[in-house]
C-alpha cells in the first residue's frame, strides 16, 4: 500500500467524521476518534483495530498478518493488511472506526 492511499482514504474518512483526528501511533501516522486509535500506516501496511475474532478470520484467510511490534507478542485486536486500493483501504478504516466507536459506548 502506498502512503498516498492511506492519506487519501484517511482524508475521506476525516471529512465524514470531522471530530476524528490524525495522530502518531508507534511512530507512524494514524487516525483516532475520541482519543482512541483505530488505524495507522507503517511501511506498506495498513494496521487496524478490530475484534479479536475478525483479526483471526483475516489472518486465517491469508488477508491479514499479526501486528507484533515486539517479536512474538502480537497485539490481539490489531491486524496488518495490504489493501489493493484506496477504496479497500477506506472500507477497512471504516470497519475499524465502527469497532472502536462501539467499544466507546459499551
N, C-alpha and C positions, 0 to 999 in steps of 0.2 A: 504494500500500500504506500503510495506516495504521500508525503506530508501534506501536499496541497489537497488531497482527497479528504483528509481529516479536517483541515481548515475549512474547506467548502461545506462539508456536512455539519461541522460544528457551528458555522455561521448561520446556516439554515435553521438549526435547532434553537440557537440563541435568539433568532428573530421570532420564532414561535413561542419561546419562553423567556421573555426579557428579564425575569428575575434570576435566571441561571447566570453563571459566570465562569470565566476562564480561571485557571489556577495551575499550579505545578504539583504533580504527584510523582514521587520517585524521580525527581529532577526532569520530568517530561511534561509537555503541555497536556492539560486535562480540562475536563468540564465538571462542574458541580452545581448542585441545587440545594438550597437551604444549608450550605456548608458541607454537604456530603458529596464526595466524588462519585461519579458513575462511569467515567471513561477517561482514558489517557492514551496517547500515542507514543510508541517507542520503537525506534528503528523502522522496520517495515510492518509493524504490527499495531493493531488496534486492541486495546485491553479494556474490557468492560466488566462491570459488576452485575452478576445475575444470580438467581437462586442456585444453590449447590447442585440440585438435580439437573437444571438446564446446563450448567457448566459441564457436568459429567456426560450429558447427552451429546453436547457439541464435541467433546474430546473423543468419546466413543465413536462418533460418526466420522472422525478424522478432519472435521471442520475447524476445531479449536485445539489449542495446546495449553497445558497448565501454565499459569503465571507464577513463576518461582524466582523472585528477585534474589533470594538466598537459595542456592542449590540444595535440593532435597526437601525444601519447605514450601510447597505450593500454597498460594493464597486460595482458600476454599471457595470463595464466591467470586473469583476473578478468572477470566479466560482470555487467552491471546488468540486473536483472529487475524486473517489477512483478507479483508473484503476485496471483492473484484472491482468495485467501482464506488462512486460517491453515493449512489442510491442504496447499495447494500450496507455501506458504512452508516448512512443515516438510519437505516432500519435497525441496526444493532445499537446505535446510540439511543434511539427512541425506546427500544426494549429495555435497555439498562436504566434509562431515566425513569421509566414507568416502575421498574422494580424498586429503585431507590426511593422514589416518591411514595410508593406503597409501604415501604418499611417505616418511613417517617410518620405515617398516620396510624401505625399499629401501637 
